[in-house]
């Protein structure tokens, strides 16, 4: 998995990544200074039913689980966002982020009604990254899929909430390591992508909010790449 200079990309900068990262950091800083901000923007079924429609998307801007969640999500957007944006373009990045994040907010009202955080939208980007890996591993910076796989493994372990969770994380880490050491770059990419999709399916089966956006993001990414390939054949 190397940085490729010969493979064309959709964009040379990361405007969408920087913009969304800055907006999310701004709202998160505001909630740390003024705790009422979190209460006003997080998921809250009763408030939504009372007409506070903005709660369908504002939970993506704040964080309900403290500093570890904040650091992980902002770091994840910073690491995963730029390569995904270079591959899919600005509009494609936004489609992956919000096209996975917003529907998953609706799922979140059923599975975790009072949560908040940017991680579900980040998982949409990870889904796009997994499809890119499966299609062609060249040009993908190593840290991006490793971060994504580690995050999914940690989420799966936490969702299982037992020694089984630790074992699941170890298995996923082993799959990732094997993928990096075995075969050519395309083979490594397919192994990593497969491990990520398996983790997403496990999270979805466990009714964890982070599984569906990975799968939605992967579906959106596959459609974007198919449309690009179809346009190139014309």
N, C-alpha and C positions, 0 to 999 in steps of 0.2 A: 504494500500500500504506500505509494509514493506520491509526491507532488509532481504532477505532470504539466509540462509547459507546452506540450504539443496538442493536447486535447482542448477543443474550444469550450468555453463556458458561456453562460447566459449573461453574466455581468461581472465587471471587474471590481465593483465596490459592494458595500453592504449597508446601503442607506436604510432599508427596512429594519435590519437588525439593530442598527444604532438608534433609530427612532423609537422602536418599540422598547428596547432596553432602557433608553433614557426616560420614556414615559412611565414604564413600570417602576423604575428606581425612584422616580419623583413621587408617585403615589405611595410607594412603600415607605419612603422617608417621611411623608406626611403622616402616615398612620403611626409611625414611631414617635413623632412629635405630638400628634393629636390622636390618641387612641380611639376617639369617636369615629374617625374616618373608617376604620376597619368595620365597626358596627353598621355604618351607613352603606357600605359597599359589598360586604360579603354575601354569600348565599343565605337567604332567610325566607323559607316558604311562606310564613305568615305575612311578612312585609311584601313579598312579591304578589301574593293574593290580594293585598290591600292596594295594589296599583303601583308599586315601586318597580317599574319595568326595567330600569337600568341594572337591576340585580341579575339580569340575564347575561350580562357581559362584564360588569365591573369586578366580579370576583377574580378575574384574570389580572387585575391591577394591584391587588393587595395580598397579604399573606397572613394566614391564621395560625401557623404553627411555629412562629418564632424565628430566631436568627439562623439556625441550620437550614430551614426551608428557604429563607431569603437568599442566603449565600449560594445554595445549590442551584436554585432556579436562575438567578442572575448569571452565575458562572456558566450554567448550561446554555443559556441563550447566547452568551458571548463566545462559547466554544463551538457549538453546533450551528448557530445561525449563519455566520459568514460563508462557510463552504456550501451550505444548503442554498443560500441566496445566489452564490456564484453559479450553481448548477441549474437552478430553476428560475432565476430572475427575481426582480422585486415583486411583481404581481404574484408569481408562483409561490414565493416565500409567504406573502400575506395570506394566500389561499390555504397553504398548509397550516399556518399558525391559527388563523381564525376559523377556517373551514373544519378543523378538527376540534379547536378549543370551544367554540360556541355550542355546537351540538352536545359536546360532553358536559357543558354546564347544565343542560337539561337532564342528562343522565345523573349528574351530581346531585340534583334536587331529590332524586329517588334514593341514591346510594349513600350520599354524605351531605345531608341537607344544609348544614351550617358551615361548610368549609370555604376555603378561598386559596388562591395561589395560581401562579403562571405555569406550573408544571404540566398541566394537561395540554396547554397550547404548545409548550416545549416538546411534549411527546408527539405532537403532530409533525414537528420538524424532524424528530428522530425517525418517525415513520418514513418521511421522505428520504432521509439519509440511508435507511435500510434498503429501499428500492434502488437507490443509486449504487449501493454496494453490490446488490444482486445483479444489476445490469452491467456494471463496469467499475471495478475497484480503483482504477487509476485516477489520480488526482485527489483522492480523499485523504485529508490529513489524518494521521493515525489517532490523534487524541480525540477526534470527534466521535468515531464509533466506539472507542474504548469508554469514553464518558457515558455514551448512551447505553451501552451494555451494562456497565457498572450500576447506573441509575436504575435500570429495569430489574437487575438482579436484587438490588437493595430493596426496591419496592415489593418485589415478589416475596422476599424473606420477611419483610415487615407485615405483609398481608397474611402470610401463613402464621406469623406470630408464634413460632415454636422452633425446636431444633430442626424440624423439617424445613423451615424457612432458611436456616443457615445452610443446610445441605443443598437446597435449590440454588442458593447464591453461589455455592462452591461449584456446582455442576455447570452453571452458566459461565462462571469465570473460566472453568476448564475448557469449555467449548470455545470460548473466545481465544484463549491462549493457543489451543490446538489449531484454530483457524489461522492465526497469525504465523504459525510456524510451518504449516503444511502447504505444499503445492504452490501454484502460481498465484499471482494477485487476484485473478477472477475467482479462483477456488477459495481463497481466503475471504473474499467479499461475500460469496454465497454462504459460507459457514457462519459468518458474523450476522448476515441478514436473517438466516434461518433461526439462529439463537434469539435474535431480537423479536422475531414474530412469535416464536414459541413462548417467550416471556410475556408478550402482550396477550396472547390467548389465555395463559395461566391467570394473569391479572384480571382479565375479563370474566373468566369463570369464577373467580373469587369476589366478583362485584367490586373491584377496585377501579376507581375513576381513571387510572392511568393506562389501562389496557385498551379501551375503545379508541382513544385518540391516536395511538400508534397505528392501529389497523385502519382508521379513517385516513390518516396522513399517508399511509402506504398506498391506499386506493387512489387518493388524489394524485400522488406522485406518479403512479403507474399510468393514470389517464393523461397527465401532462406530458410524459415522455412518449406515450403512444401518439398523441396529437402532434408532437414535434417531429417524430419519425414520419408520420403520414404527410406532414407538410413538406418535409425534405424530399419525399419521393415524387412530389408533383413537378 
